[in-house]
């Protein structure tokens, strides 16, 4: 800022002149009653967050351009969530961020006690408690901080919570996400967790650049393997287009940080995501470039998507002791210049 905040205050009557914060409720159809929080940062960002859906990020616009994919189902209230099989897809709005976990990620499975764990778990359909939207200052810079806590618990099972904080600074085109997962039970608890970050048109179109250092790439199955040499290419929409998934080992720097960038040179818009690669040792590229289903998911995970699950031999998901917490952070930077240039 060219002026200090105290100097700026002389020019404004309401903080909305700098950063806008809207708290509202959606009406109509499956979205009826869903709460939303909307932040514009006084720079180039407009962000919609859904407290009733895990404080996930429904949409980001950068310089007026949409940055993520939005699914045909639209926003679906949590009461419509169906845990059976792949019915999770009925409420998967995709968005900029859908959270996976906490008892399960990956394909559906059934526990020994008969409980069915649907696709990717239930946390992304969990409404937040104790939601707050606060204005503040970071030094001389105005800020907005959104917070809420999701609970995933059942009798004779897990007793976990996820506390999410999303931080915005005036004129800074980035989002800082901080998630803290806590075990409130009296025994050790394995947990699974992933950030399903998703990109869409007009950021995502043929020729967009996908930039990261992949030390090792493994196709998920035979169809993806057939196109393995094109994992970094973004093609025009096609139909039919069976999804292709690639598992990567992302290079970390000396501090253990990992990052990736997706950039559209023609439109001069992009996203750079930074996170702790030790906390998220797994990474999935979900390439789904179908007509009307044109999305790219770039997903840091704390466990293998297709590997052994809780209670199975070889499961590599982290374990929380009673009362223990684990904090994860990720920063989403929205950019108009490619890091390579």
N, C-alpha and C positions, 0 to 999 in steps of 0.2 A: 504494500500500500504506500502511495506517495504521501499520505497524511496519516497521523496517528489516529487511533480510534476516538480519543477525546476530541481531536480536531474535527473528525467526521461527524460526531454527535451534533455539532453546531449546525449542520446542514440538513439533518433528518428529523422527522417527527416520530417515526416508528421504525423498529428494526427490520421490518419487511422491505424497506427501501434498499437494504443491503442483501439480506438473505431471507427468502420466503419459506415459511413453514406452514403447511396446511394439514389439518387433521380432520378427516371426513369419513363418511360411510357410503358404500356403494349400494345401488338399488337395481333390482331387476334380475330375473333369472337365477342362475346358480351363484351369482356373486352377491345376492341379496344379503345385506347386513355386514359384509366384510369391511373391516376398518382399513383405511389407508393413511399413510403419512407421506406427504410430498415435500421435498426440499429442492429449492433452487439456490445455487451457491453464490450468486452475484458474479459468477464468471461464465462458464460455458456448460455447466451441468444442471440437468433437471432429473431428479431421482424419485421413483415411487417405491415405497416399502410397505409390505403387508404384515402388520402385527398379528393378524389372525391366521397367518400362514408362515409361522416360524421366523417372523421378522425378515423374511426373504425379500430380495430385490426383484420386483416385478419388471421394472423398465428403467433404462437409463437413456436419456437423450444428451448428446454432446454436440454443441453448436447447432442445436435444433434437429440433429440427425439421430434416428433410432439406432441403438448399438446392439440389441439382442433380439433373439427370436421369440415370438409369442405364438403359442399353440392354438389350434382351432377351438379348444374347449373354453378358452378364456379363463377368467378368474373364477375359481370354484370354492365355495365356503367349506370350512373344515367338516361340517356335519355330513357332507356328501362323500367323505373319504371311505373307500372300500379297500380293505386290506387283502382281499382274496386274490391270489394269483397275480396277474399283471393289470388288475383294475386300477392300480395306482396311476396308470396312464390316463384314466378318465378325468383326473384332477391335476395332471402335470401341465401347468401353464408354461413351463420351461423358464422363461424370463431370463434376467441377467444372472440370478442365483437361485437355485433350488438346493436345499440342504438334504443330504442323505444320512441315514442312521436312525437311532443310535444303537439299537439292538441288532441291526442288520443292514447290510448293503448288498446289492447284487440280485441275482435271480431268486424267485420265491422258493421257500423251503418250509418244511413242517418239523417242529421240535418233537422230542420224545413224548412230551406231555400232551401233544395234539395241537398246540397253538400254531397257527399258520402265520408265517412271516412273509408278507407280500413283497413285491418288487421294491427294493431300495429303502424299506423301513417306513416308519410312520412320522418321524420328527418333522418332515416338511409339511405335513398337514396338521400340525399342532399349533393351537393359538397361544399367544404369549400372555403371561401374567405380569403385573407390575410394570406396565409400559410407561415410559417417560420420554418426553421430547423437550429437551432443555437447550436454551441459548446460553452461551458463555463467551469467555475470552481465552485465547491461548496467547499469552503475552499481550500484544496490542491487536491481535487478529480475532475478529468475531468468529464464533463457532456455533454449530448445532450438533447435538449429540442425541441419538436415538438409542434407547435401551429397552430390553424386555427379556423375560425368562420363560423358557419352555420346559415343561415337565414330561418325562417319559418314565412311567412307573406302573407297576401292577402288583397285586397280592401274589406272593410266592415267586416273584420275579425281580427284574431290575428296578432300581430306584435312582434314576439319573435326572439331572437337569442340565440345560444348555442356556447360559446367559450370553446374550449377544449385545454388542455395542457397535454402532455405526457412527463414525465421526466425520464431520465435514468442516472445512475451513473456508472463510471468505476468499473468493477468487482463486482458490486452489482446486484444480480439476482432478481431484482424487477422492477416493473413499477408503478409510481405514476401518477394517473389520476386525473385531476382537471377540472371539468365542471362548467361553470358559465352561468346561464340562465337569460336573461334580458328581461323585458317587455318595449318595445320602444313605446307602444301606450299611449293613453290618458285616458284609463279606466282600471279598474281592469281586470286582465286576469288569468283565471285558466290554469294550465299547467300540463301535465302528462308526466312522464319520468321514464325510467327503463333501467338498464344495463343487457342486455341479454348475460350473460357470459356462454360460452359453452365449453365442454370438449369432447375429442375424443381419439381414439386409436393412439398410444399404451399406453398413460396414462390411458385411460378408457378401461378396460377389466374385465372379470369376476374375482371377488375377490378384486377389488379395494375398498378402504375404503372411505366412505363418513362420515365426522366427523363434527357435529355441534350440539349445544344444542337447540333442538326444544321444546319450552314450550307448543306448541299446533300445531297439524297437522290436516288439513281438506282436504280430497280428493275432487277433482274438480267435479267429477261425478261418476255414479254408477260403471263404469268399473274400474276406479282407486280405488274406495272403496273396490272392490273385492280383490285387492292386497295390501291393506293398510299396512299390517304387513311386507311387503317387501320393503317399500319405501327407506330404507337405503342399500338395497342389489343391487349389480351390477352383473347381470347375463350375460351369453353368448348371442350372437345375436340370434333372433328368427324371424320367419315369418309365418303368419302376426303378427304384434306387434302394436296394437292401442296405441297411446301415452297415458301416464299416467301423470297427473299433481296433485301436492300436494301443498297446501298453508300452510306455516309455520309461526309461531311467534317465531322469533329467540331471544334467550337470549342476553341481553346487559350487559356489565360490568358497573362499577360505573361511568365511563366517558361517557356512552352511546354508546360505540363501540360494534359492532357485527362482527362476523367472521365465516368462514367455511373453511374446508380443504378437498381436495380430494387427496388421496395418493395411489400409486401403490407400495406395499411392495416388490413385485418381481423385479420390475425394478428400485426401489429406486428413483422415481420421483414423484413430487406432486405440488400442488398449494394451497397456503393459501391466502384467500382474506379477507381484513379488511376494514370496512366502518362504517360510523356513522349510528347507528340503529335508531336514532331519525329522521334523514333525509330520511331514507328508512324504513318506518315502516312495509312494506309488503314484502313478499318473496315467490317466486314461484319456485318449483322444477319441471322441465320439463324432465321426464324420457322417453326417446325414444330409446329403445334398439333393434331396428329392424335390419335385415340383410341389410347392405349397408346404413342404416339410424340409425347409432349407435352413439347416442349423449346424453349428460346429460347437461341440462341447469340449472344453479343456478342463479336466477335473483332477485336482490334487486329492489324494486319498490317504488315510492313515493305515489302511490295510489293503490287501489284494482284492480286487473286485470279484474275481472268480475263484479265489483260493479258499482254503478251509475256513469255516465259520466258527462262532462261539461254541465251545464244547467239543470241537473236532480236532483231532491230532494235526499239529502243524499250523494251527491258526496263529497269525502274526499280529493280530490286533492288540493294541495296548490294554493294560489292566490297571484299573484304579483301586487302590486300597480303601477301606472304609473312611469316609470323610475327605478323601483326597480329590484334588482338582487338577485339571490340565488345561492350559490356555494356548490357543492357536491364534495367529494373526495373519492377515493378508492385506495387501494394499493394491487397489485398482487405480492405476494412473491412466487418464484419458489424454491422448496426445495428438498433435497435428504434424509431427515430424517423425519420420521413421528412424529408429536408433542406428540403422545401418548407414544412413546418409549423413 
